[in-house]
Structure formats: structure tokens, C-alpha cells
Amino acid sequence: MKNKPVLESADVKLIAAAAEAEALKNQWAVTIAIADDGGHLLWLQRLDGVAPISAHIAPAKAITAALGRRESKIYEDMINQGRVSFLSAPLLEGMLEGGVPIVKDGQCVGAIGVSGVKSSEDAQIARAGLAAIGL
């Protein structure tokens, strides 16, 4: 049996704080969501001024990245290249750029999803969160 790392509350807080700092530095109003490896929401933070729909999109991106063990952008790219059958994939509702898996020692331990600005900027914020824990 293998052992695998697990996100702890302190990790989640570090990731969220760094993601928030990146968003605020750029004056971007976003929602930040962090999920565990099973797609269960651990964190949801909606910054001032962001559209309410982002509170649904950010968790969906995080869940998609966690369950799929890959960036949500990969699904967006596949769909844009004509593989529209992925639109019917169960539980994968956040197939837009901005969901990034949290991978430690080759194991996906969760994901961060961000929504509120351009998709590439959402991903930038998510990656800033990961950098806070050295990933």
C-alpha cells in the first residue's frame, strides 16, 4: 500500500493567501476555491467586486482539476478542437482554464480553481497559490 501526502488546513490557508495576494496585486476581483483530491471543497473566498457567478465557476474548475488530475484548460482545449463529447462528462462542469491540480510527489492532493478575470489570469492566480507551498 502506498502513502500519499494530504492537504492540511495550514496548506490551504497558505495557498489561498498567496492566490489572494496575486489577485490584489493586479487589482483583479476573483473567487478562489480549493478542493481536496476527491473534489470536496475546502476553501471558497469571493473577493469584493467579483460577479456572483464566479462563486459557482471557481469551485467547478477546482473540482474538475482535482478529479481529472490535470489542468481544466486541457478539457477546454479538447472541446475547442472538436471533441465536444467531453461536455457530457459526469462531474466535470468547470472545463475552462483556471483550475490547476495540486501535485506533491507525483500524487494529486487537490486543486485550486479561480474565476473572475481572463482565464489565463485565473490560472496565473492559481499558480501563485501553488508557489506558496513550493509546488
N, C-alpha and C positions, 0 to 999 in steps of 0.2 A: 504494500500500500504506500502511496506517495504522500508526502506532506506538502502543503502549499501555503503561501502567505495569505493573509486575510487583512482587509482594510479595517483599521481600528478608528474609533471616534477621533482621535488626535490627528490621524492621517487625513480624514475627511475635512476636518477644520482647517488644516494647512492648505490642502488643495483649494478649498473654497475661498480662503483668504487671498491666496495668490491670484486666483482667477478674478476675484472682485477687484483686486489692486490693478490688474491689467486692464480691466474694463474701465475703471475710474480714471486711470492714467490717460486713456484715449477718449474719455468722455462718452463712453458707449453705455447706453441703458440696455441691460440684458437680464435674462433669467439664467441662473446656474443650477444645474441638477447633477447629483452624484448618486449612482446606483451601485449595488454590490454585484457580484458575478451572476447572480440569479435574476437580475433586473429589478430588485427591490429597492425602492427609493430610500436613500439615507440622508439626503440633503436637498432642499429646494430654497432658493433665495431669489427673490424678484427685486431688482434694483428700481429705484424711483424713475418714473417716466417711461418704463417699457410697456409695450402693448400687452394687455391681459392674455392674449392667445399664446404668448411666449411661455407662460406657466404650464401650458399643455405640451408645447413643442419641445422644450428643453428636456423634460423627463423622457419623452418618447425617443429623442436622439440618444440619451444615455442608455435607455433600456435596449434599443436596437444595437448599440455598440457593445454592450455587455453580453447580450445573448448571442450575438453574431461573432463575438471575439475579433471584431475588425472595425475600422472607422466606418461610420454611417455613410460617408461620402462614396464608398465603394458601391453601395446599393444604388445611390443616386446616379452614379456613372453608368452602371449596368442598365438601369431603366432608360436613361437618356440615350444609350446606344441601341435601344430597341428591345431589350429583354423585359418587357412590361409585365410578364407573368410574376415578377417579384412583387408587384403591387398587391398580390393576393397572399403573400407570405404571412402566416399567423404571428401575431405579437410584434411584428416589425412595422411600427407605424411612423417611426422617425427616420425615414430614409432620405435625409437631407444632410449636407455637410454640417459638422458641428458636434458630432458625437465621437468621442475618442476613447478607446479602451484603456484601462489601467493595467499594464502588464508588468509583473515582477517575476524575475527568474523564469521566464517563459510561460507563466501562468496568468491568465486573465483574472484579476481580482475585483473588477468592477469597471465602471466607465463614468466619464463626465460628459454632460450634454449642455450646450449653451445655445440660446436663441435670443434674437433681438436686433442684430445688425446683419451685415452681409455674411453669408455662410463662411467665407474664408476668415472673416474676423471672429466669428463664433469659434471656429477651430483654433485660431490664434489664442483666444482667451482660455480655451480648454487646455491647450498645450502649456500655457503659462502655469496653470494649476498643477499639471503633472510635474513640471520642473521643480516645484516647491518640495517634492518628496524624492527628488533625484531621478526621475524617470523621463 
